Amino acid sequence: MLLTREQILAATDSVIETVSVPEWGGSVGVKTLTGAEKDAWESSRQNKDGSFNLNNVRASLVAVATCDADGQKLFTLQDVVDLGNKSARALDRVFQAAKRLNGVTDEDLDELEGES
């Protein structure tokens, strides 16, 4: 069955996964990004010369993908530096979930790094 425009636009396709972060004393929600959010995240990693900035890449993806139970963002890109100062182990646990849910592969990151 082919979907109609209305069916596609009405589809609920967002997922929130709960990730335990004992270092932070609880759990956080990690959500699938919209296409526009993922594009904005990728653009935020691009330097003015077109190269890609991998500094705090974990914290930046965590900032855009963590949410509360209703799917509302917990952080903004202005929080990236502060998040980058959190435990690498805790940050990586949330980052891995955000990568998986949003189709960001290690190969994607390697490719970005190679272009920078």
C-alpha positions in Angstrom: 0.0 0.0 0.0 1.4 3.4 -1.0 1.0 6.1 1.6 -0.7 9.4 0.9 0.7 12.8 1.6 -1.8 13.1 4.5 -0.8 9.8 6.0 2.9 10.6 5.9 2.4 14.1 7.4 0.1 12.7 10.1 2.5 9.8 11.1 4.0 9.9 14.6 7.5 8.9 13.8 9.4 10.3 16.8 10.9 8.0 19.4 12.1 8.8 22.9 14.4 6.3 24.6 15.2 6.5 28.2 18.9 6.3 29.0 20.2 5.6 32.5 23.0 8.0 33.5 24.0 7.0 37.1 26.8 9.6 37.1 24.1 12.2 36.8 21.8 10.6 39.3 19.0 9.4 37.0 17.9 9.0 33.5 17.4 11.3 30.4 15.3 11.0 27.4 17.0 10.8 24.0 14.9 11.5 21.0 15.0 11.1 17.3 15.6 14.4 15.6 13.5 15.8 12.9 15.1 16.3 9.5 15.4 20.0 10.2 17.0 19.4 13.6 19.5 17.0 12.2 20.4 19.4 9.4 20.8 22.3 11.9 23.1 20.1 14.1 25.2 19.1 11.1 25.4 22.8 10.0 26.4 23.8 13.5 29.4 21.6 13.2 30.6 23.3 10.0 33.3 26.0 10.2 33.1 29.1 8.0 35.7 27.7 5.6 33.5 24.6 5.0 35.6 22.2 7.2 33.9 20.3 10.0 34.5 21.0 13.7 34.6 17.8 15.7 35.4 19.7 19.0 32.7 18.7 21.5 30.8 16.7 18.9 29.5 14.3 21.6 28.2 17.2 23.7 26.6 18.9 20.7 24.6 15.8 19.6 23.6 15.2 23.3 22.5 18.9 23.5 20.1 18.5 20.5 18.9 15.0 21.3 18.2 15.0 25.0 14.6 15.7 26.1 12.1 15.5 28.8 9.2 13.0 28.9 7.2 15.2 26.5 10.0 15.4 24.0 10.9 19.0 24.9 14.7 19.8 24.6 16.7 20.0 27.8 19.6 22.0 26.2 20.5 24.4 23.5 23.7 24.6 21.4 24.8 27.3 23.9 25.1 24.5 26.5 27.6 22.4 24.5 30.7 23.7 26.3 29.1 23.0 29.7 28.0 19.5 28.6 31.5 18.9 27.2 32.8 19.3 30.7 30.7 16.5 32.1 32.0 12.9 32.6 33.1 11.4 29.3 31.6 8.1 30.4 28.2 9.6 31.0 28.3 11.8 28.0 29.3 8.9 25.7 26.5 6.7 27.0 23.9 9.4 25.9 25.9 10.1 22.7 25.8 6.5 21.6 22.0 6.4 22.0 21.6 9.6 20.1 23.9 8.3 17.3 21.9 5.1 17.0 18.5 6.8 17.1 19.5 9.4 14.6 21.4 7.3 12.1 24.8 9.0 12.8 27.4 6.3 12.2 31.1 6.1 13.1 31.7 6.2 9.3 29.8 9.6 9.1 32.0 11.0 11.8 35.2 9.6 10.2 34.1 11.2 6.9 33.5 14.5 8.6 36.9 14.3 10.3 38.6 13.5 7.0 37.1 16.6 5.4 38.2 18.9 8.2 
